[in-house]
Amino acid sequence: MVAVPARASEIDAAWLNEVDAEGVGRVAEVRVDDLGTGVGILGEIVRLTLTYEPGETGPATLIAKGASPSEESVGLCLAMGFYDREISFYRQLASDLDRVRVPKPYHVGAAEGTVPFVLLLEDISGARCPDQIAGIDAEDARRILETAAGLHATFWESPALHALDWLPPMNNPMYAASQALAEMRWDGFVEVWGPRVPPKALAAAGEVIPRYSRLLEWWDEQGNQTFAHTDCRAENYLFGGSAGDDTVTMVDFQLSTRHVGAWDVANLLGGSMTAEVRRSVEDDLVTGYHSTLVELGVTDYSLDQLWRDIRMSWLQQIFSSVVVSDLEGGNERGDDLMAELLTRPFLAADDHDAGALIAEL
């Protein structure tokens, strides 16, 4: 077995030639460019520009993903199984999806124990990546939700979903254990972030912490489970480029779970849009997502159920903000991105009185 580089940025021509990645000829030189500035919070992302030996061919560029250089982030990802999920996704599922465009995997390598690992993926060259900090507009949100609906409808309460033994349900022991992390980090969260979020939503986050294990069981009891991207944020969707002008490509499957599709809807609206834009377009976007589900065969899930699940997802997402509140963005842009990821869901939860749903737990 070929040793896996400790860092994606350490990939060289000798290693590429040794692993003999599918569709990649013998390489003479590799230029490595870091792409993770303010983006790769849980991992390292680089672009490899390849020069081939005479007579050899292959893609001009590849994307390489590996573990984060931050020991804290690596520890979190290993404990929660984040890296293992993406490795398994590209090994077992990526090539079989027909309703969702994802990058083609050229090579998936991982050491025993998962880290280090390297994913060599198709580079969607020339694609537009939305700016999550600035917030996306209604049209970008509509297209992302249409893409997510294709993923959700494919696996909605299907045997194929439950056959994915590497895809954890939401009520798994790892997530239940995060209740203790939230309790430990609550005082610090209130001190640092409390002044930046609505008081009513902050109080709801405090109330849901001791009920979190029950919330996870509640989700499992509701049914309507599917393959949830669970990191449905703007910068995990690429528009156009080499995939095709009208194509949206979904990336980053580290956080994927067996959960409700409403989580992804709430995640996008509550995390990738400014509150002002979200408030003006959310009704149309939610209705459009629901209509796409129906068109794709999900006919026993009402719009009212969807809205209830979106509100409950925002309640869970403000809890999650507490859990990850001590993660570092890695640089100034990463810190700005983390700030939006942590605080925007509180605005959505407050707008829709998500705390009122605690009574259902």
Secondary structure, DSSP 8 states (H G I E B T S, - for coil): -----SSGGG--HHHHHHHT-TT---EEEEEEEE--TTT-SSEEEEEEEEEE-TT----SEEEEEEE-S-HHHHHHHHHHTHHHHHHHHHHHTGGG-SSSB---EEEEEEETTEEEEEEEEE--TT-B---TTT---HHHHHHHHHHHHHHHHHHTT-HHHHT-TTS-BTT-HHHHTHHHHHHHHHHHHHHHHGGGS-HHHHHHHHHHGGGHHHHHHHHHHH--EEEE-S---GGGEEESGGG-TT-EEE---TT-EEEEHHHHHHHHHHHSS-HHHHHHHHHHHHHHHHHHHHHTT--S--HHHHHHHHHHHHHHHHHHHHHTTT---SSHHHHHHHHHHHHHHHHHHHHTTGGGGGGG-
